[in-house]
Every structure is written in structure tokens, then in C-alpha cells.
Amino acid sequence: MADENVAVAPISAKDKEKALLRESVVDEKHRLQVAFKNIDFSVMILDKEKAKEPGFRFVQPKMSKRLLKGVSGIFQPGRLTAVMGASGAGKTSLLQVLAGEARQGSLTGSILINGEEVKGNMKKVSGFVFQDDVILATMTVREAITMSALLRLPEEMSLEEKTKTVERTIKLLNLEKCAATIIGNSSIKGVSGGERKRCAMAMEIITNPSILFLDEPTSGLDTFTAFSVVNTLRNLASTGRTIITTIHQPSSEIYQLFDDLLLMADGEIVYAGPAKDAIDYFAKCGYKCPDFTNPADFLFMSVLNNEPDPTAAPGTAATNNDERIKGLIQTWKTSSENSTFQTELKSLRTGGIDRSTFKSYAKFGTQFAYLFGRVGKNAIRNPLVIKAKGGQAVIIAIIIGLLFQGTGTNYDLSGAQNRNGMLFFSVINNVMSATISNLSIFGQEKAVFAREFGAGYYGLPAYFFSKIIVELPFQMLFPWIFSLIVYWFVGLQNQADKYFLFVVFVVLSACSGFSLGIALASMFESLESALAAAPMLLMPLMLFSGLFINNGSIPAYFDWIKYISPFKYGYEGLVKNEYGGLSIQCRATNPNRIDGSLCLDDLGFNDQFSIAVCVACLAAMVGGLIVIAYGSLYRLVVAEGKAVEPKAPVGEV
């Protein structure tokens, strides 16, 4: 029997890492080779020279620009491939085209996985980590990774198995220390840049993709953190995955981690092959790397670029550099290394894509249930929702109450004027604040939604309706608090039905502002454009509310605008509710107090809609704007967000 007093040696960190990697090994049938042949990719850009011509002063002429020029290559499973090149070389374009992330442009050529044409299946078997890590700021690292597991791992996998997978992935990427820390953003302190990058990687790795694309994973990181990230990628590649990453200015230590190198210039390939052989190849081309020099620095400084000669005539260095790059491209095409490379392209792996490699996607019910909880947590954790909106409702209500205090007991002409002003402000405050605040919040979150939707976390209906259902109660709560303070502070009619209708109109006004803000955020791709358009829309609608111009005085050609104004229905409903059954001196020429409903003639409201119709119109406007918001969001992320599919070049089968 073993001696119980014998100490057991602790398991080292390296042994733990090896054990985790062994659990993540990809079996042979799931190892995927990515090949691409004659990829040509062009986009339309502004023709700056033609735009300067007088005839194009008010037109933006477009021209086609080739970003990729008939490139071919191969990425092997079990190897980490770095795609390098100067800015504008086409490395990011190549990565996005191969990964199915290119949204616009003209694409020809063929992309194959294990010898089978991709045909839109690349995203089903691969993960893509973008250069900018767009993750919801209020989620913790563990919550972000768990979301990916719950929504993208097979439904038949138990919750316990998914939880174990999450914890294993957290350990694999060394995220234990920050697992309970929120992601954060510029205004909310959260994890570091390296931790955020590794979290984004974990969200893709947890689905066990056989292929992983990464765009500049070391961007903005310090040298050690960058090395740690790339070393993690090297370890992942050792499990049989195909890892392809673009990278800019790697250190010599990072360069040594690469298995293969694809060097690009001017949309074409300058070198493709083992990273350790690149220096010898360029030495044969007349570019010898000095001793004790970072190979990556040498490639960027001496091969892809040359320092200009100060004695040369203007433009000479640039011309020489362009010619030299063309020479390097041509040298590669005629080299023995390229011949070997082309032979590999003709003898690809066979067997195609095993359908069991495809990612799984959760059902609508699972998506909705998770997103419902996440939106609720985000609303509670986001200080702008609770603190700012709640404080705004209370403070403005107190100011309005103090300003219009005693209006309810004032029955002369000034009292009528004060009533009109207070009722109008109650509408405009809630519509405007709800529009702008929700436009800003949703506009910022839309980037997260677009990224997660594109990655296949969930569908549009689950996201949109979970957000609407969670947000609407907040849109009702704060206007109700506003109404509770203002109504009794000002001293409006002391009747339960009058108070109830006041609350209904204020809440519906806020809800119409909420739905208008969501609609505007969904219509425009950028938040800046939406914020610029909001005042241009709100000001005319406010002008036709019935306060600034009498309804009977509006010109016929403008009269239709008032019927699409939430300000009109809210203000008209509040005025009719308050003046109904009220005795007031409405006209200066008549000192006697009369029924308040007669004063509605002066505002031009008596021949307009009833209170019930105003409520119905506001409710219909809320529903209609939500439908418009859904359709606009669908157009932005679904109809226009589809990836460009490659077409065979002319003359190629």
C-alpha cells in the first residue's frame, strides 16, 4: 500500500495546459484544409480625380479598385499561418473574403475546403475574430463565453456539459482571474485589452471550429500580451485546427511561433510557405537579412519598403519602390518555391466537409429566453437607464411643479396659458427625452447586435422582441413617476379618471418617443447620422402639435403633417382631458367663467379627434414605429449584410 505521508507533486501550469489541449484535439475527419484559387476582389470607391471636374461638383463618381488580383493559396490544418503585408496590401480583404465576411464588392475565383467548393458553408465551420472586439460592455467575461456556449453549441448537449466547456475554455485562454469582471468600455472600467481580445477568441473557440480566422489579434497590445495571444493560437493550431491570422509588426519572438507565412504586396502574393524559410528565399532574391535583426522588421523595412534616397529627384524613390514590388511579385511567380506551392494546390485533401463539423444554432425559444435575461441585466447594470433616466424624470418634474405651482386654482386667462404650456411640456419632454436617449443607447448597442447576429448567435426576432419587451416597462415607469409628481404639484383636476388619462397620455407619449428612437437608430448605419436626422424630424412634428399654430390656420398643403405627429395626439388629448368639465375664464373679452370645453374652440381642437381616438392613434403610432424599426433593422443587417459569394472567373470551370 502506498505511503500516505508521501507528498504528491503539484501539477504544473504547463501540464495543465497540455491536458486541456489534449481534450481539445480535433479528430482527422474534422481537420479542414482551406484552399483558394484565382481570387479576384474589387470594390467601388470614390474617383477623387473625376470628382474635381466641374461636371461632377454635386455628384460622387465611383471607380472600381482591385484589392485582390488573382491570388491563390492554401492553409493547412494543424498549422498557424500569418498573413503579413504593408497597409493596403490586401491581407484583411483576403481574410474577409475567405471567411465569408466581405459584404460588398465583386468577387471571382474559388474557395475550397478539403477539395469541396465552399458555397456559403465557410461560416458554418469557422470562427472569425475581428480586430475590434465588439462585446456588450455590461457582460462579464464568463457571461460572454457562456452566451456563445448556450446559443451556438448543440441543443442536445446538456447544460452541465456546456458549463464544463465554458470553464475549460476559460482555463485554456488563461481567463480565470478576470472571469467575473465586466468587459467594460470607454466609460465603464472593465478588463484589459489583452483580456478582451482573449475573451473574443474564447467566444469563437468554444464552438470548437475547425478553422479560425483572426484579424490583427495583437493590435493595441503590449509585447508580452501579444506574445501570449499568439502563443495561445499556436497551441490551438497544434490540436489540428487551421488558424489564419493577419498581423502587423510582430516581434521576433512572435515571428518564431508562425508555422507558415503568406506575404502580400499590392493585392498579390510575394511569398507563401514556411515562415522559417522566408529569410533564405529573400536572400536568394538579393535581400539578405542582417544578423540579430527581427525577420518581420526586415521584411517590412527592407523588402516591402525601401528608405528613399535624399539625393534622388522627387518621385524617383516611389517609382523605384513600385517597380521593385512588381519585380518581387514576378520573381515569386517564376520561383521554384512557387512551383512547389502550385503542386500542393493541385493535390488537395479530399473528402469535402463533414456535416458534423457545422455549427449548431439555438432555437427561437432558447434565444429569446437568454436574450430576455441579458437585456434585463444590461438595463439594470447600465447607469444611464436607472440613474440618469430616473433622476431626469424626478428633477424635471419638480422643476415643472415649482414653476407651474398653483395653476390648478387659477381660472383666468393666465391660468389657461399656464395650463397649455404645462400640458405641452409634459408631452414634449417625454417624447424628446425618450427619442434621443433610446436612439443613443440603441445606436451604440446596434454594433454589438450586428456582430453577434453576423456570427450566428441568434436571429433578429429573438433579439428585437426581447429588447422591446424588457425596455417598454422602463418607458412606462419613469413617465408615471413624472406624472405622479407633476399632476398633484401643479394642482390639476382632482379626479381619478382625469389623473388616469393624464398618466396614459404621458406614458404613450414616452412610448412613441421610444419607438421613434429605435426606428431612427435602425434606419441609419451610423449613430451620428441618426442623431443629426432626429431634430430635423422632431422639430416639424412639434410645430404642428397645435400649440404654436392653430389647427384651423394650417395651410392645406401642410395640414397632413399634424396627423403623423405624436405631439399633436398627446397634447390634444391632455388639453381635452383637462378642460373637460372645468369652469374657466378662457377669453379676455368675457370676464365670466365658462365651460372649459368651449375654450377648445380657440385652439382649434373641437373639430378634431376625441380623447379615445387620440389614445388609439398614439398606441397605433407606437406599434407602427416598432414595425418600421424591425423592417429597417432587417434591411441593415439581413438584406444588406449578406456576404459576397465567389463566382467562377470567365473561362474557368
Secondary structure, DSSP 8 states (H G I E B T S, - for coil): ---TTS------HHHHHHHHHHHT---GGG---EEEEEEEEEEEEE-HHHHTSGGGTT---EEEEEEEEEEEEEE-TT-EEEEEESTTSSHHHHHHHHHT---SSEEEEEEEETTEE-TT-HHHHEEEE-SS----TTSBHHHHHHHHHHHHS-TTS-HHHHHHHHHHHHHHTT-GGGTTSB---SSS----HHHHHHHHHHHHHTT--SEEEEESTTTT--HHHHHHHHHHHHHHHTTT-EEEEE-SS--HHHHTT-SEEEEEETTEEEEEEEGGGHHHHHHHTT----TT--HHHHIIIIIS-----TTS-TTHHHHHHHHHHHHHHHHHHTSHHHHHHHHHHHS---S---GGGS-----HHHHHHHHHHHHHHHHHH-HIIIIIHHHHHHHHHHHHHHHTTTGGG--SHHHHHHHHHHHHHHHHHHHHHHHHHHHHHHHHHHHHHHHHHHTTS--HHHHHHHHHHHHHHHHHHHHHHHHHHHHHHHT----HHHHHHHHHHHHHHHHHHHHHHHHHHHH-SSHHHHHHHHHHHHHHHHHTSSSSS-GGGS-TTTGGGGGG-HHHHHHHHHHHHHHTT-EE---TT--S-EEHHHHHHHHT-TTS--HHHHHHHHHHHHHHHHHHHHHHHHIIIIIS------B--TT--
